[in-house]
Amino acid sequence: MNTTKELEGAFSEYQRTRFGGWPFDRQGPVHARDRGRFASYPDGRLETGG
């Protein structure tokens, strides 16, 4: 992106689609704020911090 037209086009696309959108029914965070840091692995393990 080097031109004003390219930048305006990218900004317009972002406003229209949010670059793919948010696939969930709510705009809020997926996890509760008090949950803390964690990692969920494909094999089902859950690692929590602290």
PDBQT receptor file of N, H, CA, C and O in Angstrom, charges set to zero:
ATOM      1  N   MET A   1       0.825  -1.166   0.000  1.00  0.00    +0.000 N 
ATOM      2  CA  MET A   1       0.000   0.000   0.000  1.00  0.00    +0.000 C 
ATOM      3  C   MET A   1       0.877   1.239   0.000  1.00  0.00    +0.000 C 
ATOM      4  O   MET A   1       1.529   1.584   0.986  1.00  0.00    +0.000 OA
ATOM      5  N   ASN A   2       0.861   1.873  -1.122  1.00  0.00    +0.000 N 
ATOM      6  H   ASN A   2       0.332   1.593  -1.923  1.00  0.00    +0.000 HD
ATOM      7  CA  ASN A   2       1.707   3.051  -1.264  1.00  0.00    +0.000 C 
ATOM      8  C   ASN A   2       0.930   4.287  -1.659  1.00  0.00    +0.000 C 
ATOM      9  O   ASN A   2       1.422   5.405  -1.504  1.00  0.00    +0.000 OA
ATOM     10  N   THR A   3      -0.251   4.106  -2.157  1.00  0.00    +0.000 N 
ATOM     11  H   THR A   3      -0.651   3.198  -2.283  1.00  0.00    +0.000 HD
ATOM     12  CA  THR A   3      -0.996   5.270  -2.629  1.00  0.00    +0.000 C 
ATOM     13  C   THR A   3      -2.175   5.572  -1.709  1.00  0.00    +0.000 C 
ATOM     14  O   THR A   3      -2.616   4.729  -0.927  1.00  0.00    +0.000 OA
ATOM     15  N   THR A   4      -2.660   6.787  -1.828  1.00  0.00    +0.000 N 
ATOM     16  H   THR A   4      -2.302   7.471  -2.462  1.00  0.00    +0.000 HD
ATOM     17  CA  THR A   4      -3.837   7.184  -1.052  1.00  0.00    +0.000 C 
ATOM     18  C   THR A   4      -5.022   6.293  -1.401  1.00  0.00    +0.000 C 
ATOM     19  O   THR A   4      -5.782   5.898  -0.516  1.00  0.00    +0.000 OA
ATOM     20  N   LYS A   5      -5.188   5.973  -2.680  1.00  0.00    +0.000 N 
ATOM     21  H   LYS A   5      -4.571   6.294  -3.398  1.00  0.00    +0.000 HD
ATOM     22  CA  LYS A   5      -6.297   5.127  -3.116  1.00  0.00    +0.000 C 
ATOM     23  C   LYS A   5      -6.211   3.738  -2.481  1.00  0.00    +0.000 C 
ATOM     24  O   LYS A   5      -7.233   3.200  -2.055  1.00  0.00    +0.000 OA
ATOM     25  N   GLU A   6      -5.020   3.150  -2.408  1.00  0.00    +0.000 N 
ATOM     26  H   GLU A   6      -4.190   3.588  -2.753  1.00  0.00    +0.000 HD
ATOM     27  CA  GLU A   6      -4.849   1.838  -1.781  1.00  0.00    +0.000 C 
ATOM     28  C   GLU A   6      -5.171   1.886  -0.287  1.00  0.00    +0.000 C 
ATOM     29  O   GLU A   6      -5.829   0.989   0.241  1.00  0.00    +0.000 OA
ATOM     30  N   LEU A   7      -4.710   2.918   0.376  1.00  0.00    +0.000 N 
ATOM     31  H   LEU A   7      -4.176   3.646  -0.054  1.00  0.00    +0.000 HD
ATOM     32  CA  LEU A   7      -5.001   3.065   1.806  1.00  0.00    +0.000 C 
ATOM     33  C   LEU A   7      -6.491   3.266   2.060  1.00  0.00    +0.000 C 
ATOM     34  O   LEU A   7      -7.057   2.671   2.977  1.00  0.00    +0.000 OA
ATOM     35  N   GLU A   8      -7.119   4.100   1.249  1.00  0.00    +0.000 N 
ATOM     36  H   GLU A   8      -6.660   4.583   0.503  1.00  0.00    +0.000 HD
ATOM     37  CA  GLU A   8      -8.557   4.321   1.398  1.00  0.00    +0.000 C 
ATOM     38  C   GLU A   8      -9.332   3.031   1.141  1.00  0.00    +0.000 C 
ATOM     39  O   GLU A   8     -10.321   2.752   1.820  1.00  0.00    +0.000 OA
ATOM     40  N   GLY A   9      -8.888   2.250   0.171  1.00  0.00    +0.000 N 
ATOM     41  H   GLY A   9      -8.084   2.476  -0.380  1.00  0.00    +0.000 HD
ATOM     42  CA  GLY A   9      -9.544   0.978  -0.129  1.00  0.00    +0.000 C 
ATOM     43  C   GLY A   9      -9.424  -0.006   1.027  1.00  0.00    +0.000 C 
ATOM     44  O   GLY A   9     -10.393  -0.682   1.373  1.00  0.00    +0.000 OA
ATOM     45  N   ALA A  10      -8.242  -0.087   1.622  1.00  0.00    +0.000 N 
ATOM     46  H   ALA A  10      -7.455   0.462   1.341  1.00  0.00    +0.000 HD
ATOM     47  CA  ALA A  10      -8.043  -0.983   2.759  1.00  0.00    +0.000 C 
ATOM     48  C   ALA A  10      -8.872  -0.541   3.958  1.00  0.00    +0.000 C 
ATOM     49  O   ALA A  10      -9.450  -1.377   4.653  1.00  0.00    +0.000 OA
ATOM     50  N   PHE A  11      -8.934   0.758   4.205  1.00  0.00    +0.000 N 
ATOM     51  H   PHE A  11      -8.465   1.437   3.641  1.00  0.00    +0.000 HD
ATOM     52  CA  PHE A  11      -9.719   1.277   5.313  1.00  0.00    +0.000 C 
ATOM     53  C   PHE A  11     -11.202   1.005   5.084  1.00  0.00    +0.000 C 
ATOM     54  O   PHE A  11     -11.917   0.625   6.011  1.00  0.00    +0.000 OA
ATOM     55  N   SER A  12     -11.656   1.196   3.872  1.00  0.00    +0.000 N 
ATOM     56  H   SER A  12     -11.075   1.505   3.119  1.00  0.00    +0.000 HD
ATOM     57  CA  SER A  12     -13.053   0.939   3.534  1.00  0.00    +0.000 C 
ATOM     58  C   SER A  12     -13.393  -0.543   3.718  1.00  0.00    +0.000 C 
ATOM     59  O   SER A  12     -14.450  -0.879   4.253  1.00  0.00    +0.000 OA
ATOM     60  N   GLU A  13     -12.494  -1.426   3.272  1.00  0.00    +0.000 N 
ATOM     61  H   GLU A  13     -11.636  -1.153   2.837  1.00  0.00    +0.000 HD
ATOM     62  CA  GLU A  13     -12.721  -2.865   3.435  1.00  0.00    +0.000 C 
ATOM     63  C   GLU A  13     -12.773  -3.233   4.916  1.00  0.00    +0.000 C 
ATOM     64  O   GLU A  13     -13.611  -4.037   5.325  1.00  0.00    +0.000 OA
ATOM     65  N   TYR A  14     -11.895  -2.657   5.712  1.00  0.00    +0.000 N 
ATOM     66  H   TYR A  14     -11.215  -2.003   5.380  1.00  0.00    +0.000 HD
ATOM     67  CA  TYR A  14     -11.902  -2.935   7.150  1.00  0.00    +0.000 C 
ATOM     68  C   TYR A  14     -13.222  -2.491   7.778  1.00  0.00    +0.000 C 
ATOM     69  O   TYR A  14     -13.806  -3.228   8.574  1.00  0.00    +0.000 OA
ATOM     70  N   GLN A  15     -13.693  -1.305   7.431  1.00  0.00    +0.000 N 
ATOM     71  H   GLN A  15     -13.219  -0.707   6.785  1.00  0.00    +0.000 HD
ATOM     72  CA  GLN A  15     -14.954  -0.821   7.991  1.00  0.00    +0.000 C 
ATOM     73  C   GLN A  15     -16.126  -1.721   7.582  1.00  0.00    +0.000 C 
ATOM     74  O   GLN A  15     -17.059  -1.925   8.359  1.00  0.00    +0.000 OA
ATOM     75  N   ARG A  16     -16.072  -2.246   6.381  1.00  0.00    +0.000 N 
ATOM     76  H   ARG A  16     -15.315  -2.080   5.750  1.00  0.00    +0.000 HD
ATOM     77  CA  ARG A  16     -17.159  -3.068   5.857  1.00  0.00    +0.000 C 
ATOM     78  C   ARG A  16     -17.127  -4.488   6.403  1.00  0.00    +0.000 C 
ATOM     79  O   ARG A  16     -18.177  -5.034   6.743  1.00  0.00    +0.000 OA
ATOM     80  N   THR A  17     -15.948  -5.103   6.497  1.00  0.00    +0.000 N 
ATOM     81  H   THR A  17     -15.095  -4.660   6.220  1.00  0.00    +0.000 HD
ATOM     82  CA  THR A  17     -15.859  -6.533   6.822  1.00  0.00    +0.000 C 
ATOM     83  C   THR A  17     -15.084  -6.846   8.090  1.00  0.00    +0.000 C 
ATOM     84  O   THR A  17     -15.100  -7.988   8.549  1.00  0.00    +0.000 OA
ATOM     85  N   ARG A  18     -14.401  -5.852   8.671  1.00  0.00    +0.000 N 
ATOM     86  H   ARG A  18     -14.388  -4.925   8.298  1.00  0.00    +0.000 HD
ATOM     87  CA  ARG A  18     -13.503  -6.102   9.809  1.00  0.00    +0.000 C 
ATOM     88  C   ARG A  18     -12.481  -7.184   9.444  1.00  0.00    +0.000 C 
ATOM     89  O   ARG A  18     -12.059  -7.963  10.298  1.00  0.00    +0.000 OA
ATOM     90  N   PHE A  19     -12.091  -7.222   8.162  1.00  0.00    +0.000 N 
ATOM     91  H   PHE A  19     -12.434  -6.589   7.468  1.00  0.00    +0.000 HD
ATOM     92  CA  PHE A  19     -11.131  -8.200   7.632  1.00  0.00    +0.000 C 
ATOM     93  C   PHE A  19     -11.519  -9.622   8.006  1.00  0.00    +0.000 C 
ATOM     94  O   PHE A  19     -10.709 -10.364   8.561  1.00  0.00    +0.000 OA
ATOM     95  N   GLY A  20     -12.733  -9.995   7.710  1.00  0.00    +0.000 N 
ATOM     96  H   GLY A  20     -13.391  -9.392   7.259  1.00  0.00    +0.000 HD
ATOM     97  CA  GLY A  20     -13.187 -11.352   7.970  1.00  0.00    +0.000 C 
ATOM     98  C   GLY A  20     -14.267 -11.411   9.024  1.00  0.00    +0.000 C 
ATOM     99  O   GLY A  20     -14.991 -12.402   9.122  1.00  0.00    +0.000 OA
ATOM    100  N   GLY A  21     -14.378 -10.382   9.796  1.00  0.00    +0.000 N 
ATOM    101  H   GLY A  21     -13.790  -9.577   9.716  1.00  0.00    +0.000 HD
ATOM    102  CA  GLY A  21     -15.444 -10.332  10.776  1.00  0.00    +0.000 C 
ATOM    103  C   GLY A  21     -15.176 -11.135  12.029  1.00  0.00    +0.000 C 
ATOM    104  O   GLY A  21     -14.151 -11.802  12.170  1.00  0.00    +0.000 OA
ATOM    105  N   TRP A  22     -16.119 -11.047  12.917  1.00  0.00    +0.000 N 
ATOM    106  H   TRP A  22     -16.952 -10.505  12.803  1.00  0.00    +0.000 HD
ATOM    107  CA  TRP A  22     -16.078 -11.745  14.195  1.00  0.00    +0.000 C 
ATOM    108  C   TRP A  22     -17.107 -12.853  14.088  1.00  0.00    +0.000 C 
ATOM    109  O   TRP A  22     -18.299 -12.559  13.998  1.00  0.00    +0.000 OA
ATOM    110  N   PRO A  23     -16.693 -14.133  14.095  1.00  0.00    +0.000 N 
ATOM    111  CA  PRO A  23     -17.632 -15.222  13.813  1.00  0.00    +0.000 C 
ATOM    112  C   PRO A  23     -18.554 -15.595  14.973  1.00  0.00    +0.000 C 
ATOM    113  O   PRO A  23     -19.268 -16.594  14.884  1.00  0.00    +0.000 OA
ATOM    114  N   PHE A  24     -18.556 -14.827  16.049  1.00  0.00    +0.000 N 
ATOM    115  H   PHE A  24     -17.976 -14.015  16.122  1.00  0.00    +0.000 HD
ATOM    116  CA  PHE A  24     -19.343 -15.176  17.220  1.00  0.00    +0.000 C 
ATOM    117  C   PHE A  24     -20.564 -14.280  17.328  1.00  0.00    +0.000 C 
ATOM    118  O   PHE A  24     -20.596 -13.199  16.740  1.00  0.00    +0.000 OA
ATOM    119  N   ASP A  25     -21.568 -14.719  18.073  1.00  0.00    +0.000 N 
ATOM    120  H   ASP A  25     -21.542 -15.597  18.551  1.00  0.00    +0.000 HD
ATOM    121  CA  ASP A  25     -22.815 -13.966  18.170  1.00  0.00    +0.000 C 
ATOM    122  C   ASP A  25     -22.738 -12.766  19.098  1.00  0.00    +0.000 C 
ATOM    123  O   ASP A  25     -23.647 -11.935  19.096  1.00  0.00    +0.000 OA
ATOM    124  N   ARG A  26     -21.672 -12.649  19.896  1.00  0.00    +0.000 N 
ATOM    125  H   ARG A  26     -20.934 -13.324  19.898  1.00  0.00    +0.000 HD
ATOM    126  CA  ARG A  26     -21.507 -11.507  20.798  1.00  0.00    +0.000 C 
ATOM    127  C   ARG A  26     -20.195 -10.802  20.484  1.00  0.00    +0.000 C 
ATOM    128  O   ARG A  26     -19.258 -11.414  19.971  1.00  0.00    +0.000 OA
ATOM    129  N   GLN A  27     -20.137  -9.518  20.793  1.00  0.00    +0.000 N 
ATOM    130  H   GLN A  27     -20.898  -9.021  21.210  1.00  0.00    +0.000 HD
ATOM    131  CA  GLN A  27     -18.917  -8.750  20.557  1.00  0.00    +0.000 C 
ATOM    132  C   GLN A  27     -17.967  -8.790  21.742  1.00  0.00    +0.000 C 
ATOM    133  O   GLN A  27     -16.825  -8.345  21.622  1.00  0.00    +0.000 OA
ATOM    134  N   GLY A  28     -18.406  -9.311  22.887  1.00  0.00    +0.000 N 
ATOM    135  H   GLY A  28     -19.333  -9.673  22.984  1.00  0.00    +0.000 HD
ATOM    136  CA  GLY A  28     -17.604  -9.320  24.103  1.00  0.00    +0.000 C 
ATOM    137  C   GLY A  28     -16.489 -10.352  24.060  1.00  0.00    +0.000 C 
ATOM    138  O   GLY A  28     -16.391 -11.133  23.113  1.00  0.00    +0.000 OA
ATOM    139  N   PRO A  29     -15.651 -10.352  25.087  1.00  0.00    +0.000 N 
ATOM    140  CA  PRO A  29     -14.577 -11.336  25.180  1.00  0.00    +0.000 C 
ATOM    141  C   PRO A  29     -15.125 -12.760  25.225  1.00  0.00    +0.000 C 
ATOM    142  O   PRO A  29     -16.237 -12.990  25.699  1.00  0.00    +0.000 OA
ATOM    143  N   VAL A  30     -14.361 -13.685  24.744  1.00  0.00    +0.000 N 
ATOM    144  H   VAL A  30     -13.457 -13.498  24.359  1.00  0.00    +0.000 HD
ATOM    145  CA  VAL A  30     -14.782 -15.080  24.727  1.00  0.00    +0.000 C 
ATOM    146  C   VAL A  30     -14.733 -15.673  26.131  1.00  0.00    +0.000 C 
ATOM    147  O   VAL A  30     -15.581 -16.496  26.477  1.00  0.00    +0.000 OA
ATOM    148  N   HIS A  31     -13.773 -15.281  26.934  1.00  0.00    +0.000 N 
ATOM    149  H   HIS A  31     -13.084 -14.613  26.653  1.00  0.00    +0.000 HD
ATOM    150  CA  HIS A  31     -13.598 -15.817  28.277  1.00  0.00    +0.000 C 
ATOM    151  C   HIS A  31     -13.812 -14.729  29.324  1.00  0.00    +0.000 C 
ATOM    152  O   HIS A  31     -13.575 -13.547  29.073  1.00  0.00    +0.000 OA
ATOM    153  N   ALA A  32     -14.259 -15.147  30.485  1.00  0.00    +0.000 N 
ATOM    154  H   ALA A  32     -14.452 -16.106  30.690  1.00  0.00    +0.000 HD
ATOM    155  CA  ALA A  32     -14.478 -14.196  31.575  1.00  0.00    +0.000 C 
ATOM    156  C   ALA A  32     -13.156 -13.549  31.982  1.00  0.00    +0.000 C 
ATOM    157  O   ALA A  32     -12.105 -14.189  31.948  1.00  0.00    +0.000 OA
ATOM    158  N   ARG A  33     -13.221 -12.281  32.364  1.00  0.00    +0.000 N 
ATOM    159  H   ARG A  33     -14.075 -11.762  32.392  1.00  0.00    +0.000 HD
ATOM    160  CA  ARG A  33     -12.004 -11.549  32.743  1.00  0.00    +0.000 C 
ATOM    161  C   ARG A  33     -11.316 -12.172  33.951  1.00  0.00    +0.000 C 
ATOM    162  O   ARG A  33     -10.089 -12.146  34.042  1.00  0.00    +0.000 OA
ATOM    163  N   ASP A  34     -12.091 -12.731  34.879  1.00  0.00    +0.000 N 
ATOM    164  H   ASP A  34     -13.088 -12.752  34.804  1.00  0.00    +0.000 HD
ATOM    165  CA  ASP A  34     -11.492 -13.282  36.099  1.00  0.00    +0.000 C 
ATOM    166  C   ASP A  34     -10.938 -14.689  35.910  1.00  0.00    +0.000 C 
ATOM    167  O   ASP A  34     -10.426 -15.279  36.861  1.00  0.00    +0.000 OA
ATOM    168  N   ARG A  35     -11.030 -15.228  34.719  1.00  0.00    +0.000 N 
ATOM    169  H   ARG A  35     -11.446 -14.748  33.946  1.00  0.00    +0.000 HD
ATOM    170  CA  ARG A  35     -10.521 -16.581  34.473  1.00  0.00    +0.000 C 
ATOM    171  C   ARG A  35      -8.994 -16.633  34.561  1.00  0.00    +0.000 C 
ATOM    172  O   ARG A  35      -8.442 -17.654  34.972  1.00  0.00    +0.000 OA
ATOM    173  N   GLY A  36      -8.328 -15.595  34.198  1.00  0.00    +0.000 N 
ATOM    174  H   GLY A  36      -8.777 -14.766  33.864  1.00  0.00    +0.000 HD
ATOM    175  CA  GLY A  36      -6.871 -15.582  34.215  1.00  0.00    +0.000 C 
ATOM    176  C   GLY A  36      -6.280 -16.173  32.949  1.00  0.00    +0.000 C 
ATOM    177  O   GLY A  36      -6.997 -16.563  32.027  1.00  0.00    +0.000 OA
ATOM    178  N   ARG A  37      -4.965 -16.230  32.925  1.00  0.00    +0.000 N 
ATOM    179  H   ARG A  37      -4.383 -15.914  33.674  1.00  0.00    +0.000 HD
ATOM    180  CA  ARG A  37      -4.260 -16.739  31.752  1.00  0.00    +0.000 C 
ATOM    181  C   ARG A  37      -4.331 -18.250  31.713  1.00  0.00    +0.000 C 
ATOM    182  O   ARG A  37      -4.291 -18.908  32.753  1.00  0.00    +0.000 OA
ATOM    183  N   PHE A  38      -4.439 -18.806  30.502  1.00  0.00    +0.000 N 
ATOM    184  H   PHE A  38      -4.472 -18.271  29.658  1.00  0.00    +0.000 HD
ATOM    185  CA  PHE A  38      -4.456 -20.252  30.346  1.00  0.00    +0.000 C 
ATOM    186  C   PHE A  38      -4.073 -20.601  28.917  1.00  0.00    +0.000 C 
ATOM    187  O   PHE A  38      -4.075 -19.752  28.025  1.00  0.00    +0.000 OA
ATOM    188  N   ALA A  39      -3.748 -21.862  28.724  1.00  0.00    +0.000 N 
ATOM    189  H   ALA A  39      -3.746 -22.552  29.448  1.00  0.00    +0.000 HD
ATOM    190  CA  ALA A  39      -3.464 -22.383  27.391  1.00  0.00    +0.000 C 
ATOM    191  C   ALA A  39      -4.252 -23.670  27.233  1.00  0.00    +0.000 C 
ATOM    192  O   ALA A  39      -4.224 -24.536  28.106  1.00  0.00    +0.000 OA
ATOM    193  N   SER A  40      -4.950 -23.791  26.123  1.00  0.00    +0.000 N 
ATOM    194  H   SER A  40      -4.973 -23.087  25.413  1.00  0.00    +0.000 HD
ATOM    195  CA  SER A  40      -5.729 -24.982  25.815  1.00  0.00    +0.000 C 
ATOM    196  C   SER A  40      -5.085 -25.645  24.608  1.00  0.00    +0.000 C 
ATOM    197  O   SER A  40      -4.932 -25.009  23.566  1.00  0.00    +0.000 OA
ATOM    198  N   TYR A  41      -4.707 -26.906  24.730  1.00  0.00    +0.000 N 
ATOM    199  H   TYR A  41      -4.832 -27.423  25.577  1.00  0.00    +0.000 HD
ATOM    200  CA  TYR A  41      -3.985 -27.609  23.684  1.00  0.00    +0.000 C 
ATOM    201  C   TYR A  41      -4.906 -28.554  22.917  1.00  0.00    +0.000 C 
ATOM    202  O   TYR A  41      -5.927 -28.983  23.455  1.00  0.00    +0.000 OA
ATOM    203  N   PRO A  42      -4.566 -28.888  21.673  1.00  0.00    +0.000 N 
ATOM    204  CA  PRO A  42      -5.414 -29.769  20.864  1.00  0.00    +0.000 C 
ATOM    205  C   PRO A  42      -5.647 -31.146  21.490  1.00  0.00    +0.000 C 
ATOM    206  O   PRO A  42      -6.675 -31.772  21.233  1.00  0.00    +0.000 OA
ATOM    207  N   ASP A  43      -4.714 -31.617  22.302  1.00  0.00    +0.000 N 
ATOM    208  H   ASP A  43      -3.879 -31.107  22.511  1.00  0.00    +0.000 HD
ATOM    209  CA  ASP A  43      -4.898 -32.943  22.918  1.00  0.00    +0.000 C 
ATOM    210  C   ASP A  43      -5.796 -32.885  24.157  1.00  0.00    +0.000 C 
ATOM    211  O   ASP A  43      -5.999 -33.903  24.818  1.00  0.00    +0.000 OA
ATOM    212  N   GLY A  44      -6.336 -31.699  24.476  1.00  0.00    +0.000 N 
ATOM    213  H   GLY A  44      -6.171 -30.872  23.939  1.00  0.00    +0.000 HD
ATOM    214  CA  GLY A  44      -7.261 -31.560  25.597  1.00  0.00    +0.000 C 
ATOM    215  C   GLY A  44      -6.633 -31.042  26.866  1.00  0.00    +0.000 C 
ATOM    216  O   GLY A  44      -7.352 -30.725  27.813  1.00  0.00    +0.000 OA
ATOM    217  N   ARG A  45      -5.301 -30.943  26.924  1.00  0.00    +0.000 N 
ATOM    218  H   ARG A  45      -4.717 -31.200  26.154  1.00  0.00    +0.000 HD
ATOM    219  CA  ARG A  45      -4.655 -30.431  28.133  1.00  0.00    +0.000 C 
ATOM    220  C   ARG A  45      -4.994 -28.974  28.328  1.00  0.00    +0.000 C 
ATOM    221  O   ARG A  45      -5.125 -28.216  27.366  1.00  0.00    +0.000 OA
ATOM    222  N   LEU A  46      -5.136 -28.585  29.590  1.00  0.00    +0.000 N 
ATOM    223  H   LEU A  46      -5.029 -29.200  30.371  1.00  0.00    +0.000 HD
ATOM    224  CA  LEU A  46      -5.381 -27.203  29.935  1.00  0.00    +0.000 C 
ATOM    225  C   LEU A  46      -4.319 -26.784  30.930  1.00  0.00    +0.000 C 
ATOM    226  O   LEU A  46      -4.183 -27.392  31.992  1.00  0.00    +0.000 OA
ATOM    227  N   GLU A  47      -3.565 -25.749  30.595  1.00  0.00    +0.000 N 
ATOM    228  H   GLU A  47      -3.675 -25.255  29.732  1.00  0.00    +0.000 HD
ATOM    229  CA  GLU A  47      -2.495 -25.248  31.457  1.00  0.00    +0.000 C 
ATOM    230  C   GLU A  47      -2.901 -23.877  31.973  1.00  0.00    +0.000 C 
ATOM    231  O   GLU A  47      -3.230 -22.983  31.194  1.00  0.00    +0.000 OA
ATOM    232  N   THR A  48      -2.875 -23.719  33.285  1.00  0.00    +0.000 N 
ATOM    233  H   THR A  48      -2.608 -24.445  33.918  1.00  0.00    +0.000 HD
ATOM    234  CA  THR A  48      -3.228 -22.433  33.875  1.00  0.00    +0.000 C 
ATOM    235  C   THR A  48      -1.989 -21.797  34.482  1.00  0.00    +0.000 C 
ATOM    236  O   THR A  48      -1.056 -22.490  34.890  1.00  0.00    +0.000 OA
ATOM    237  N   GLY A  49      -1.989 -20.481  34.536  1.00  0.00    +0.000 N 
ATOM    238  H   GLY A  49      -2.747 -19.918  34.205  1.00  0.00    +0.000 HD
ATOM    239  CA  GLY A  49      -0.853 -19.756  35.099  1.00  0.00    +0.000 C 
ATOM    240  C   GLY A  49      -0.958 -19.651  36.601  1.00  0.00    +0.000 C 
ATOM    241  O   GLY A  49      -2.022 -19.856  37.184  1.00  0.00    +0.000 OA
ATOM    242  N   GLY A  50       0.161 -19.329  37.216  1.00  0.00    +0.000 N 
ATOM    243  H   GLY A  50       1.025 -19.163  36.742  1.00  0.00    +0.000 HD
ATOM    244  CA  GLY A  50       0.158 -19.035  38.640  1.00  0.00    +0.000 C 
ATOM    245  C   GLY A  50       0.517 -20.184  39.463  1.00  0.00    +0.000 C 
ATOM    246  O   GLY A  50       0.555 -20.077  40.689  1.00  0.00    +0.000 OA
TER     247      GLY A  50
